[in-house]
Amino acid sequence: MNSQWIGVDWGTSNLRAWSFDGDNNVIAQARAASGMTRVNGSEFETVLLQMTENWLPQSGRIDVIVSGMAGARHGWAEAPYLAAPCAPFAPEKSVSPQVSDPRIGVTILPGVRTTSPSIDVIRGEETQIAGYLCREPDFDGIICLPGTHTKWVHVSNGLIVSFRTFMSGELFDLLTNQSSLSCCIAKAGHNQEAFKEAVETSMSQPTSLVARLFGIRAESLLEGLSPADARSRLSGLLIGAELASCKPFWLGRRTVVIGETKIAEAYALSLEMQKVETEILDASDATIAGLRAFRNQTTVEATQ
């Protein structure tokens, strides 16, 4: 395989990698459940090599650009945060950990932090934002990046201006699998009407969220609420409360949702219910575009 460089998205739970040719086209990809929380500090290089072995050169060295949690304090090597407002990338702030295999040269990208209006951090999402800006360089609005920790990011003039993080995805997982609700919530399935009703309820009465969560259990016991409907209601209640809390971000602003298909569609539907026009972009496509943008930027700078 004629790989010219490798791009990596090292998330909290999962690891994704892509092999690129000389024209920056993806020619191979791989994915594993080897996120930062599942890898010890000394194992990052080994895990990366196992995933990319077939892409590595027989001689010489290949560049590996890594975005995400590999740059966290407890990751491979800490890449200090850029301070918002800032551009998504600052190549001079990237870090290159020492590696034992001479076939790879690793660059880890920094995340972004903010102290106003709240103290917050992102790692990995800045790469997806950069990917979106490649196609919409004049974008001025909000980019929502749903997931375990959903980010709402104000972007203007090519800069990450401010952002806020919500743990709705993690709460959904914990409540579904480890709480007293777990016995009445399905592992899969979706009822859109139950979801929409829960979004509206939580949007109009966000302070009732905690009580309404237990109501899922009570209605399951007494009224026969189906496990699939319970799952949809839980999702709608959490997303609705999130939208109510971050209303100053999306109200009256152009909003783009970047994420995996199902969760991105859920957020887009919730926003459209509030009369907000949305655009959806696949998370992998945005990450690939962002990694490619960083590669192009550093290649140009290296030749100047």
N, C-alpha and C positions, 0 to 999 in steps of 0.2 A: 504494500500500500504506500502510495506516494504522499504521505502526510508532511505538510510544511510547518504546521503549528497545531497546538491543541488548546481548546478553551474548556474551562471547567466552572461549573456552578456547584459550590460546596455548601449545601443547606444544612439546617439543623438536623433534619431527619434523613435526607436523601442526597446522593451524589450523582451529578450528571456530567457527562463529558462528550465533546465533539472533536472530531478530527477534520482539519481544513486543508484544502489543497492550495496551490500557489495563487489561485484566483479568489481565495477566501470563501470557497464553496464548501459546504459540509459534505464529507464523503463517507463518514461513519459516525455512529453515536453509541453511547452506552449509559446505563443507569443502574444504580445499586442502592440498597438501603444502608448506606455507610455514611450517614450524616455526621456532623461534628460531634454530637453527643454520644455517638457509638464508636468513636475512634480515639484512642489514647494519643497523646502528643507525639510519641515516638513512632507511631504507626502510619502517619499521614503519607509519607513517601511510599511505604510498602503498599498501601491501599491504592494509591494512584498508579503505581507501576503495574499492579495486578490488573487494573481495569484497562490500561492503555498499552499493554505489552506489544500487541500486534501492530500498533501504530508507530512504534519507536524505530529510529534508524539503526542500521547495522553499524554505521560509523558516523561520527559527528554528533552534534547536539541539536535538539529540537526545543523551541520555546513553548512553555506551558503557562497560559494566563489563567489565573484562578480568582474567581469572584466569590464573595459570600463569607460564610462563617469560618473558613480556614484562617481568616485574618483576625478572628476574635482573640480575646485575651487567653482563652483556654483552647485555642485552635492550634494550627501548625506554627504560625509565627504572627505576632500581633502587628497589624497594620493600623497605625493611629488614625483616628477619625478626622475627616475634613470638617471644617466648621461652616455650617450654613449661615447665610446664603453662599452657595458655591456651585461651580460646574460639577457634573457627576464624576468627572475624572480629573486627577492631578497626577500624571505619571511620576513626577518627582517624589511623590509621597508613597509610592508603592514599595513593597519590601520583597527581598529575594532570600528565602531561607537557604541554609546550607543543605546540600543533598549529597548522597553518597554515590548515586548513579550518574556517571558523566554524560549519559545520553539526554538528560533533561536539564533545562534551565528554567526555574520556576519564578514567576512574578505574581505576588498576591496584591490585589487591589484594596485600597482602604474603603471604609464605610463613611457615613456622614453623621454628624451630631448637630443638635440644636439645643439652645438653652432658653429660647423664648419663642412662643408663649409658654412652652413647657420644656423640661429636660427630656430628650428623646434621642434614639439612635436607630440607624438602619445599616444593614450589611447585605449586599446582594441586590436589593431593589434599585440602588442607584445605577446598576448596570442595565436593568430593564428600562429605566427612565431614559438613559442615554440611547438605548436602542430605539425607543419611540421617537426621540428627538431627531434621529437620523432621517425619519420620514416626515416629521413635522417640526422643523427647526424653529419656527416662529410660534410654537404652541404657548398659550397663556391660559392656564386653568388648573384643574385638579386631576391628578392621577391617583386612582385607587388601586391598591395592590393587595387583594384579599388572599388570605392564607391562615396559617397558624396564628400569626401576628399580623393583622391587617394594617396597612399603612395608607394614610391619606396625605398626599404630598402636593403642595402648591408649587407649581413650576411657572417661571416667567423669564423671558429674555435668555433662555438657555440655562437658567440657574435653578437649583433646588432652593426655594426660598424658606419654606417651613414645612413641618409635617407633624403628624400625630399617629401614635400606634394604639391599636385596640386588640385585646387578647380574646376576641370573640371565638376565633377558630379553636384555640386551645381550650377555652371553657366548654365549647360544644363537645370536644373529644373527651374531656374529663367527665362531664355530666352524662354523656352517652355510655361511657365504659366503666366509670369508677364511682358513680354516685347512686343514691337511692332511686334515681330515675332509670338506671340501666336495665332494670327488669321489665320496663314497659316501653322501651324505645327500640325500634328495629335497627339492624345494622345497615340496611339499605332500603330504598324505596322513597318515593316523593309524591306528595299530594299538593299540587300547586295552589289550590284554593285554600287549603289549611295554612299553607305558608304565607300567602298574601294576607289572609285575615290576621295572622299573628303579627306580621310586619305592621299593619295598620294599628293594631291594638297597642303594640309597644311604642310606635311613633307617637301616638296620642297620649299614652300614659306610661312614659318610661320609668317613673318612680315605682310602678307596680311590678317591675320585672321579677324581683326575688319571690314575691308571693305567687305570681303567675307560673313560675317554674315549678313550684310544688303542686300547683293546680293540674299540671300534666299528669302527675302520679294519681292525684285524687280522682280525676276524670277517667283515668284508665281503670281504676278499681271499681268505681261506682257506675260509670256510664258506658263502659266498654269502648273507650277511645282506642282505636287500632294502633299498633306499634308504628306503622308507617306514618299515620297522621300525627302521632306523638313526635316522631322524628322531625317532620316538617314544621310542626308548631314550635319546637325548641329552636330550630334554625331561624325561623321567622322572628321569634321573640328576641333572640340575641342580635340579629342583624338590624331589626327595627330600633332597638335601644341604642345600638351603635350609630345609626344614621341620625337619630334624634340628638345624640351627644355631639356629633361632628357637623351639625347643620351649618355652622358658619363657614365650613370648607366648601360644601357643594352647592349651597343655595345661590342660584343665579349665575353659576359658573359652568363653563364647559367642562365635562367630566369624562375621563377615559378610564376604563377598567382593564387592568392587565392581570391575567391569572389563568389557572387551569379552567377548562370549559365549564364544568358544572357550577363551581363556586362563582366564577365570573358572571355567568348568566343569572345566578341568584341575586348578586349585587346589582347587576344592570336592571333586572326586573324591579327590584326594590326602589331604585332611583327613578325609574320610569313611572312608578306609581306616584312619585312626588313631582311629576311633570319635568323631570330632568332628562335632557337628551344625553345619551351615552354612546360610547364607541367601545367595542371589546377587541382586545389584542391578546393573542395566545402568549402565555408566559415564556415558553421555550423560544418562540420566535423573537420575542423582545430581548431575551438574554443573549441569543446568538447574535442579533444585530448589535447589541451593546459590546460584546466581546470583540466582534469584528471592528467596531468603531475604535476601541482602545488599541487594537493591533494596528490599524491604519494610522492612528495618531502617533504612536510610538515609532512606527516605521518611517513616517515622514520626518519626525524630529531627529531620528538617527542619521538621516541623509543630509541634514542641513548643516 
